[in-house]
Every structure is written in C-alpha cells, then in structure tokens.
Amino acid sequence: MLQRMVLLSVVCLMACGGSRVPTGPGSPPDRLDDGWAVASFEDAGVQRPWFDALEHDVSEGTVEMPDAVLVARGGKLLYERYWNDFTREKAHDLRSATKSVTSLLVGMAHDRGLLPDLDAPVLPLLPHLAPVKNPDPRKERITVRHLLQMRSGLSCDDWDPESPGNEERMYDTNDWVRFIVDVPMRDEPGTVTRYCTGGVVLLGAVLEQVSGKSITDLSREWLFAPMQVQDFSWQPAGKKGTDTGGHLRLRPRDFLKVGQLALDGGAWQGERLVSEAWASEIGKDLGPLGDANYGLLWWYARFVIQGTPVEVFFARGNGGQYVFVAPSLGLTVAFTASHYNDEAGSVSPVALFGRYVLPAALGLERPGAGSGG
C-alpha cells in the first residue's frame, strides 16, 4: 500500500491540485522556549506555494485532513499547522511510532554499557520470567538485535489475526511481557521478518531490568529532558511494565524532535544523546516488511520526485502518525492524524509528504504558481 501511495504522490505532482494558489501560510512558526529555532520558507530554500496548495486541498477536502503538519530544515522549524481542533499544546497518541523512540532508548542503553552485546540472548536478561512456556532451543537464541529487527522467530504476527502472538491477544492479558515470552516459536531467530509489537514490549522490559529504572524515568533522563520535552506519557503494558511498542504521547513539536535527533546523528542542538554509530545503524535499510522496508524499528522508502530520488527513513503509527527524515535534504517532517484503523487515512501522510513537502524542499516550482514566497 505504501508503495502504491508513493507512486500516486509522484504522479499527482504534475496532475493534481490544480493551479489555484490560495492565501496560505505566512510568517514562520512561533519561537518558543522549547529548543526549536525557526526560519522562513525563503531562508530555508523551500517553495512556499506547495504549502499554500496543501492548505487549500485540506480545506477543500480533496486530501485526508491531518491533525498537524510540522516541517523543519537545517534544524529550524519553518512550518507548523493544526486542524481538527488540535493545538500545539495537545499531546498526541503516536501508536507504533513509539517503537522508533524505543530503538533510540536501546541505543542509549548500549552506549552506556548496560546492553554491551546486542547479540546476547534476551531471556537471561530477564531471569525472573523463568521458566517460560513452550520451551524451545530456538527461544533461547533470541537476541536484542532480533527484537529490534522484528526477527525474533516467535509465532507473533500482528498482521495475522490467527497468530498466537498477535497484539490484540496480548492486550487482553494482565502481563504483556509474560505473554510474549510464553508464545511458541515459529522460525529460527534472525531468519524471517514479521511485525510483532510484543517483541518491542519485551525490549522495554529489558531496558527496565538492566537500568533499574522505569521507562518513564530513563526516557526523561536520557532523552526527553535534554530535548526540553516536558509533556510526555507512556502507557502501561497490562498491569505491570510499560508499553514500549505503542501509545507514547508527545506534542507534535516534540515528536518532530525525534526525527531531528536522528537526522543530526544522535545529537540535539550539539549535545550528544545517542552515539553517532547508533544513529547510523537506525539509518540502515535491512529489507522488506509489508508495504515498505525495515531496519532497527524504523521504516525506509525511496521517493522519486520528477526524476529525483530521495531516500527517507521514518517512524510511523496507526492513524497517520509519521516522522519522516530525509538526510539528503536536511529535512524532518512530522504528521499526526486521527485516522485510527483506517488504512487510507493512515497512509495519507505519505501522499502529502510526497505530493507537497518533498517538491517544496527540492525547490521545484509548483505548476501555475510563482517561484517563491
């Protein structure tokens, strides 16, 4: 589906949206005491008419309405808009985009020597869970890296409602971590990629065990406080532990910071939060998963805009929660939306990103529009 939406985005660049250029975004976003510098479209070298068109098409209902769209280039925020009665003060449920934040926390634990060997087996890190159900020699070989890659080998597939480890079955239990370690094996770890939220919840349990801290406390100390993020909340994993596979709540400006941190090689405003080596690892595409490619809890795609390829990695969650990172353009873009369990609505940010944001950042003149601001 993602590949089809990308193709539609590219086709629509010249054919969709018409030539009308309505009154659109004006001055740069507000400069707040949250760490974001701001810039104008002109200063950032971005074509404003594409954003005029985006706002027009959203208002006309010709594209799915997001809740928020924010764009930064060169580390400066240049576009910030909200719809559906959302405001910058309202934290948004990021759903599975949470997984990409968890990946950063695993990298931070690795940097601190708390997880020195990502290829070490997971179960010995959680001795309190022994013995596990459905014992299997393959289960003993599951590593932290396998969980990051969605290659645990567990019989866990969120896209198969009959899968024993499907997330909906997990949500009905009181102890999600216990649920997932008890799931039977299906494959040799490291051999098959299947989307499994339970494996990321297991990573959260590992982080809490090796750090001796809750996910809330360690994420505040390691990540959010240094990035001046004050409003965040994690959800419980049943009656114990933390849901590190989904439902983290962040304000959109803070969600965008996650992408900026990844773009800037693990640093926020010059302060290193995660190693450059880890930032490089999450930027690697390890192969296909569903409608896109996957790495260490981040997604990957290539957009082709009027013949120009743009490699992008991104976090995404149900309902239309996305942070896109385009290293070649120095670009980070955040979308939030409320299209939960609506496939068309959930992937619409992909079309908006390809149809409006990328051509603007590439400096392409919009057909029928002027050449600047």
N, C-alpha and C positions, 0 to 999 in steps of 0.2 A: 504493500500500500504506500509506504513512504517513497519508494522509487517512482511509482506512478504519480504521486503528488509532486515530486521534484520535476518530473517531465512536464506535467501540466504547468508548473510555475514557469519553466523556461519558455514553453510555447506561448503562454499568456503575456510574456514580456512585451511583445510587439502587437498582440491582438486584443488584449483585454483592457478594460478600464476606460476606454475612450480617450478623448483629447481634452476634456474639460479639466481645468485646474482651479479648484475652488480655493477660498481662503483657508489656509491650513495653519500649521504650527508657526509660532512666532519666535519669541526670544528663547534663549537657552533655558534649560531647567533651573529651578531654584538651587542656589548654593546653600546647603545645609551643613550643620556640624556633624556630618556622618562620614567624612573622609572622601567624598566624591568631589573632584574638581569638575567644572562644567566648561563647555565650549559651544560655539555656534556651528551651524552647518558649514558655513564658509570657512571658518578656522580649521574645521576637521576635514575639509576637502570632500564633503558629502553633498550630493544633489538634493536639495530640499523638495523639488516638485514631486518626487516619488512619495514623500511623506504626506504632502497635500493630497495626492491621489489615494493613499492608504486611508486617510481620514474620511475622504469623500466616499469611498467604496464601503467602508464600515458603516457610515451614516445612512447610506442608501440600501444597506442590507445585501449587497452583491457579494460580500465575503462574510465568513463567520465572524461574529463580534468577539474579540478578546476582552479580558478584564483589564489587562495592562500590557503595554509595549514600552520597553526601555532600550536605548542604544547608547553604547559608549565606544569611542575610538581614541586610540592613543592614551587610554586611561582616563578620558574625560567624558562625562555624561553629556550627550547632546540632544537627546530626545526622551521624553517621559510623558506618556498619556494613559488615562484611565477611562474605562467605560463601566456600564452596569452598576453604577453607584459605588464602585470601588475607589479607594483613595490610596495615596502613598502610605498612610498610617495603618492600613489594614493588612495584617499578615495573611498569607495565602497558603493553603494546603498544597504542598508540592508533590504529593503522591510519590511515584517512583523516581522522580528526580532526586529524592533523598539519597538514593543509592550512590550517586556520584559524590555527594558530600561524605558518605561513609568511606568511599575509596580514599578521599583526602585524609580522613582520620586514620585509616590503616597505614597510609604512607607516613604520617606523623609518628605513629607508634613504632614503625620500622626505623625511622630516623633516630628516635630516642633509645633504640636498643631494646625496646620492650617486645618487639617481634623481629629478632635479628635474622631469622631464616624463614622466608615466606614459603619455602618448600618443605617445612617441617609439618608433620601430621597435626591435625586440628584436635582430635579427641584427647590426647594427653594434656592439652592446654586447658581442658575442661574436666578435670578428674572427678568432680562432684556429680557428673552425669553418668558415670559408670555404675552398673553395666547398662548398655543400650540394647534396645530391642532389635530384632532382625540382624544379629551379628553376622558379619561378613568380612573376610580378609580385605576386600576392596574398601570397605568403610574405614578401616584402619589406615588406609593410604590417602585419604582426603586431606589436602593441604590448604593453607590460607590462600595460596595462589589459585588453586582450583575454584575456591568460592568466589574470588574476585573475577574470575573468567567465566562464571556460570558453567563450570565443567566438573562439578562435584561427583557426577556419576550416580547420585541419588535418584530414586524414582520420583522426581519432582519436576513438574512442568506446569507452570501457571496458565499456559495456553491450551491445556488439555484438561477439561473438567473431570475426567475419569482418573487423572493421575493421583496416586496416593499422597503425594506431597503438595498438591495444588494449594495455593494460598488461601482459597476460600475454606478449605478443610482446616487449615492452621488457625484461621481467625476464630473458629468455633471452639478452640481449646483455651484452657487457662494458662498454659505454659508453652509458648511457641517454640522456644529453644528445645525443650524436651521433645516436642512433636517432631521437629525436623531431624534430630539425631536418631530418632526411632524409625524413620522412614526406611523401607528396604532399598537396597541398591538395584540399579538397572544396568549401569555400564562401568567400565574401568575408569576411575577418575582421570581427567585430563583428555579424554578422547572425544566426547560429544558435548556440544553446547546446547543447553536447554535453559530457558528463562525460569529462574527459581528464586522467588522472594525469600523463602525460608533460609536459603544459604546465606543471604545478606544479613538476616536477623541473627544467624549463628555467628557471623563476623562481629556483630555488635556485642554478643556475649563474650567473645574472645577479647575484645578491646576492654571491656569492663573487668574481666578477670586479670589480664596482665597489667593493667594500670591501677587497679584497686579503686577506681573512680567510676561514677555513673557516666553515661554518655552525655547527659546534660552538663555535668561539671567539667569533663575533659574537653568537650567541644567548646565550652565557654572559655576555658583557659588556653587551649591550643589554637583555636580558630576564630571564634566569634568576638571575643574581647579585643584581640589585636586588630580586627577589621571594623571595630566600632559598631558591632551588631548587638543591639540590646534586646530587641523583641524577637525571640525565637522560642519554640517549644517542640519537644519530642513527645511522641505518644507511647504509651506502654505496650509491651508485647504480651497481651493477655493480662494476667495478674502479677507478672514479675518480668523484669528485664525491660528492654527498650526496643521499639520498632525502628530499627536502622534500615529497613527496606522500604519505608514509605511514611507519609504523613507528617514529616517535618514541616513546621510552619515558619515562613520568613516573609518579611515585607519585600516587595519587588526590587527596591533599590539594593537590598541586602542579598537577594537572590542573584542579582547581576554581579555582585562582588565575587561570588563563587567562580563565575566564568572569568572575571578579570584576574583572579588569583591563578587560575590555570593558564591563562594567556601569558601572564608575566612570569612564568617559570617557577611558580610557587612562592612568589613574593607579593606583598601588598604594600604599596607605597614605599618600596625599598626595604621593607622588613621581611626577612625570610621566615616563612611559616612552615613550609614543607620543602624538602630538598629539590634542587633542580633535576636530579636524577629521577625522582618520583614523578615530577611534573612531566618529564619526558616519557616515562612509562605510560601514563594515562593518555598520552597523545598518540599511542600506537594502536593501529587497527589490527586486531587478531583474527578477523574473519567474519563470515556472515552469521547473523542471528535474526531470523524472521525477515522483516522488511528492510533491514539496514545491516551494518556491520557493528562489531562489538569489540571492546577491549577490557580494561580493568574497571568495570561498572560505568563506563562512558560509551556513547554511541558515535558512529562515524558515517559520513556521507560525502559524496562529491557532487557539487552543483556545477552546471555548465551554463554560464550566462553570456549569451551572444558570442559563443565560441571560447569564452574564458573559463577554464576550470578553477573552482575554488574548493579546497579541501576544508572540511569542517568537522569538529567533534563537538558533542553536545550531551547535556543531561536532559532527560525527558520523563514526564509523568502523565498518567491518566488525566484526561480533562483538558489538556493543552498547556501543560507546564513545561517550558523549554528554556534552557540557556544554551545559546549557540556560541561557539568560539571559532573564529576564522583567523588563524595566525598570520596568513599572508596579507591580510588587510588590517591587522591590528584591531580587530573588531570583536566586541562581545554584545550579544543581544538577548534580552530576557522577554519571554511571553508568559503571562498567566491567563487562565481561562477557566470557565466553569462547565465545560462540555463533558462532564464525567460520564464514562461508559458510552460515549457517543463517538464512534470511530472517525466519522467525517470531521466532527468538531475538534477531536483530539489532534488530528494531523494538520488542521488548517494553519497553525503557525508555520509549518514547513512551507506551505504555499505562500504565506505572507512574507516570510523571510526571503524566499527565492524570487518572488514577484516584485517586491518593493525595496527591501533593505539592501540586498546584495547589489542590484544595479545602481542604487544611490551611492553606495560605498565605492563601487568601481568607477564612479564619475561618469556614468553613462547618461546622456541627455534623454529625458523622457519624451517620447513622441508627442508632438503637439504642445510641448511646454517650452519655456525659456531655458536658458542654460545655467541658471544659478539660483539665487535666493530671492 
